[in-house]
Amino acid sequence: MTLEILYFAWLRERIGLPRETVTTEAATVADLVAELRAREDRYALAFSDLASVRVALDQDLAEFDAPLAGVREVAFFPPMTGG
């Protein structure tokens, strides 16, 4: 499957891209993260602490065990704070 991946805030800075299109066989978000980590050190660094990363699938918040079947867009970002 082909996914559009978006990176926000410090994830974008560490990876060096705001977005990319990725072809993957990953079944879950966690599988996708494992594939990305294995690509290059910059991805490994960005995803080194998943407690500091949130994910949205087609603009809906999700967990790392969420399936990717039917998903078109994956967004990674730091936890949100409000006020």
C-alpha positions as CSV (number, residue, x, y, z in Angstrom):
1,M,0.0,0.0,0.0
2,T,1.0,3.6,-0.5
3,L,0.7,6.1,2.4
4,E,1.2,9.8,2.7
5,I,3.2,10.4,5.9
6,L,3.2,13.8,7.6
7,Y,5.7,14.8,10.2
8,F,5.2,17.7,12.6
9,A,7.2,19.8,15.0
10,W,10.5,18.2,16.2
11,L,9.8,15.0,14.2
12,R,9.9,17.1,11.0
13,E,13.1,18.7,12.2
14,R,14.8,15.4,13.0
15,I,13.7,13.6,9.8
16,G,14.2,16.7,7.6
17,L,11.0,16.3,5.7
18,P,7.5,17.7,6.3
19,R,5.9,14.8,4.3
20,E,6.7,11.8,2.1
21,T,5.0,9.1,0.2
22,V,5.9,5.6,1.3
23,T,5.1,2.2,-0.1
24,T,4.8,-0.3,2.7
25,E,3.6,-3.8,3.6
26,A,3.1,-2.7,7.3
27,A,0.0,-4.0,8.9
28,T,0.0,-1.6,11.9
29,V,1.4,1.8,12.8
30,A,4.0,0.0,14.9
31,D,5.1,-2.0,11.9
32,L,5.4,1.2,9.9
33,V,7.5,2.8,12.6
34,A,9.7,-0.2,12.7
35,E,10.2,0.1,8.9
36,L,10.9,3.8,9.1
37,R,13.4,3.3,12.0
38,A,15.3,0.8,9.9
39,R,15.7,3.2,7.0
40,E,18.2,5.7,8.4
41,D,19.6,7.0,11.7
42,R,17.5,10.2,11.4
43,Y,14.3,8.1,11.5
44,A,15.6,6.0,14.4
45,L,16.3,9.2,16.3
46,A,12.9,10.7,15.6
47,F,11.1,7.5,16.7
48,S,13.5,6.6,19.6
49,D,10.9,7.5,22.3
50,L,7.4,6.5,21.2
51,A,6.0,7.8,24.5
52,S,6.7,11.3,23.0
53,V,5.0,10.6,19.7
54,R,1.3,10.6,18.8
55,V,-0.3,9.4,15.6
56,A,-3.3,10.2,13.5
57,L,-4.7,8.0,10.7
58,D,-6.7,10.0,8.1
59,Q,-6.9,12.8,10.7
60,D,-8.3,10.7,13.5
61,L,-6.1,10.0,16.6
62,A,-5.0,6.4,16.8
63,E,-2.8,4.1,18.8
64,F,0.4,2.4,17.5
65,D,-1.4,-1.0,17.3
66,A,-4.0,0.4,14.9
67,P,-4.3,-1.3,11.6
68,L,-3.3,0.5,8.4
69,A,-5.7,-1.3,6.1
70,G,-7.6,1.4,4.1
71,V,-5.6,4.3,5.5
72,R,-4.3,6.9,3.1
73,E,-2.6,9.4,5.5
74,V,-0.5,8.9,8.6
75,A,0.6,11.9,10.7
76,F,3.2,11.8,13.5
77,F,3.4,14.6,16.0
78,P,4.4,15.4,19.6
79,P,1.7,15.2,22.4
80,M,-0.6,18.2,22.3
81,T,-1.0,20.5,25.2
82,G,-3.9,22.9,25.8
83,G,-4.6,25.9,27.7
